[in-house]
Amino acid sequence: MSTADPELSVIIVSYNTADLIGACLDSVLASEHIKLEVFVVDNASKDTGVVVIKKHFPTVRLIANETNRGFGAANNQALACCCGRYIVFLNPDTTVASDSLVRMMRFMDAHPDVGLAGPIIRNPNGSRQDSVSVCYPGHRYGGPELGQLPGTIACVLGACQISRAELLREIGGFDEEFFLYGEDQDLCLRIRQRGFLIEQINEAVILHHGGQSERGSLPEEVVRKKLRAEYLFYRKHYSPLTIVRIRRRQRIRARLQLFLKRLLLLFSSNPELILRKLARYRVTLDETTRV
């Protein structure tokens, strides 16, 4: 790994992942046959992540925020400083094989019509994660409003994405209105609207633990954050009438599930599980009433 005249810039946004960031950085810095630079943007973590990076990873360029600016805004901070031709957005709860980053870069070199791509993503037990989406949120109702988009992949999981630095700067990077969740779908859509493809790179593999930045959040609060990100996406890309139709469908489904789960609760041998699901559907009903 060399930081001189980097071909690739890796950006990792960290929030309370001190127990994971070391393994992630070790794997990135062990990458073979590639000149890269590595940025970590810490979003005001309460743990010792910043100390770990300063002590053990002196070549990593650290940006330590005093407040949590959100995932998209933190990535944009580092993007402004990157020198590589390609940018890799990487989660701190991942590890990459030593040849994964160079394989990703070679794929992009060989496919100039691809604007953004992601590798194969596996769970710690080796099973494959579902990391490709073929439609956007609310696509059943709002898809026609997006027009004709190139390719068949709508989005690849934000745990690891590679994109062209010049293209990212042209579209302004991530939309910083998305604090957490939804920003990867919005970015992929805007790239496709520029005429580029979104693809998956079968030759490259990363390991992803998943959900580590939300370990301290209650499940229903995660649902709330995701719904708010969804509706931001809807407001940005769909008409008001389409949003009304989406909201109506979600409210009907939430009410139906609340009714069914309450019935199940009377006969369930595992009431805690049913109660957790009830809490999530209550959040859905609350949020779809609020927006």
N, C-alpha and C positions, 0 to 999 in steps of 0.2 A: 504494500500500500504506500502510495506517495501522495503528498499534498501539493507538489509543484505542478503548476499548469494543470489543474484538475480537469478531467473529462466529465466527471460525475460529482454532483453535490448531493449529499444525503442529509435530510432534515428530520430530526426526531423531536417531537413535542412530548414533554414529560410532565406528568402531574402525579405526585405521590407514588412513584414507581422505583424507589431507590433499590428495592430488592431484585429488580429485573433489568434496570438500565445497564448494569455492568456486563451481563451476559450478552445483551444486544450489541453494545459497543465493541466488545471483544470479537464478536462474529463479523461485524462490519469492517473493523480494522484489519481483520485477517483475510480480507478479500484479495484474490489473486488476479494478476495481469490487468490491473486497472489503476489509474491515477484518480484519487478521490479526495474530497474534503468533507468533513463531518461537522454538522451543527447540532447542538442540543438547545432547545428553547424550553426552559423550565417555567411553568406557569404558577409561580408562587407556591410551590409544594411545601407541605408542613413536615416532610421527612428529611432525610439526610442526602437526598439525591445530588444536590449541588455540591456538597462536600465530597461525595464519592467521585464525581466527575473531575473536580479540581485536583484531587489527590492522585487519582489513578489514570486519568486520561488527559494529559497536558496538551496533546495535539488537537483535541476536540475544541471547537469554538463554541463557547458557552454564552448563552443569553439568558440571564436570570431576571425574570419579570417580578416586580413587586406586587402585582395583582394578577389574578387569573384572567387573561385576555381572551380565552377561548381557543379552540383548536385552529380554526382558519386564520385568525389574526396572528397567532404565534408562528404558524408556517410562513405567512407573508413577511413577518419580521426577518426571518432568515433568508427567504427568497431574494430579498433586496440586496443581500450580501453575497449571493452565490456566484461562482465563476464557471461552473461546469456547463457543458452543452446540454446535459440532461439533469433533471432534478428527481430524486427519489424521496417520496414522503413515506416514512417508516414509523410504525408504532414501537414504543419502548418494550412492549411485551412480545417481541418477536426475536428470532435469531435467523440469520441467513447462512446458507451454505457458502463455502469459500469461493465457488464459481458462479453463484447466483447473480450477483450484480453485473459482472461482465457479460453474462448470457443475456441479461435484460438489455444492456446497452447495445450489444450486437444485434439483437432483435429489432430495436428501434432504428439502428443504422440501415438494416436490410428492408425496413418497411416505412418509407417516408410518408405514407398516407395514414399512419397511425399517430394519433396525437397523445394518447395516454394508454398505458397497459399495466397489467398486474400479473404476478407470478401465480403458480399453483400454491395454495395455502393449505398446510396440514395442521391438525391438532397435535398436542404433545404425545398422544398415543399412536400417532401415525396416520389416523384416518383423515380423509380429505374434508376440508371445510367448504361449504357452499359460498363461493366468493364472486359469483357472476350474476348480475341481474339483467334480464332481457326487457324489462319495462320499468318505468318510473312510478313513484307513488301516485295513486289516482289515475293511472294510465287508462283504466277501463272507461273513464268518463272524459278525461282531458287529453288523451293521446292525440286525437286528430288536430288539436290546437297547436301541437308542437311542430306540425308540418312533416315533410319528408326528411328523415335523418339518415346519414350514411351508416351502413353496417347493421348488425343484429344485436350487438351487446350495448345495453344502456349504461351500465356502470360496473366497475370492478371494485372490490372491497378496499376501503381506505387504509387498511392495515399496512399495505405496501403498494405503492403506485409509482410508476416512472413516467415522466412527461418531458416534453421539450421545453427548455428554459425560455427560449424566445417566444414560443406560443403562450406559455404561462404569463409572461410579462405583457403580452399583447392583450390578453383578456383580463388582466388585473389580478391574477392569482385567485385565491379563495374569496368568496363573498363573506365578509366579516360579520354580516348580520346573523349568520349561522354560528351559534356559540359552540354547540356540540351536537353531532348527528345532522345528516342531510347535506352537509357541505360537499361531500364526495359525489353525491348524485348531481347536485347543482353544477359542480365543476365539469363532470363528464358531459352533461347536457350542453353546456356552453361550448365545450370543445367540439362536440359533434355539430353544433350549429355553425361552427367555422368550417365545416366540411371534412373534418378528420374522423378517423375510426377510433373506437375503443376496442382493445383486444386483450386476450389472455396469452401469457407466454408459458407454454407447456414445458419448455426446457429449463425453467428456473423454479426453484421451490424454496419456500420459507416456512418456518414453524411459528405458530401464533397461539398464544395462551388465551387471549380474548377477554374483553370486559374488565381489564385490570384497573383502568382509571376510574371505574364506577364501583369499586369494591365497597366503598363506604356509603353508597346510596341505597335507599330502600327500593325494591323492585317497582313499586307504583310510581316513585319519583322518576325512575328511568323511563317508564311509559309516558309520563307527563312531558319529559324533555323531548322524547322522540315525536310525540304528537305535535308539540309546538314547532319543531323543526319541519314536520310534514306540512303544516299549514303555512309556514313561511314559504316553502317550496310552491305550494298551491297558489298563494297570493302573487308570487313572482311570475309564474308561468301559465296559469290558467285564468279563465274568465270568472267573474263573480258568480254567474249562473252555474258554472261547472262546480265551483266550490260549494255552493248550496246543495247540489245533488250529492256530492261526496259526503258532506256533513250529515245530510239526512240519512244516507245509507249507514254511516257509522253509528249514528244514534239509535237507529232501529236495531241494528245488530247488538249494540251494547245492552239495550233494554231486554232483548230476547235472551241474551246470555245471562243477564242478572236474574231473570225469572227462572231459567232452567237451573242455574247453579244453586239458587235458594231451595228449589225442589230437591236437588241432589243432596244438599246439606242435611236434609231430614233423614236420609238413609245411608250417608257416607260413613265408612270406617276410618276415613282420613280427613276429618273436618278442616284441619289446618290448611291442607292443599286447596280445598274449595274456598276457604276464606281468603286466601291469597289471590285466587282468581277473581273473586268478587271485588276485592279492593282495586284490582287493575281495571275491571270494567266500570267501576264507579268513577275512576279517573277519566276513562274514555268519555263517559257520559258527561262528566263535569266540563272537560275541555271542549268537547264538541258543542256544548251549550254556550260556553263562554266566547268562542271565536265568532 
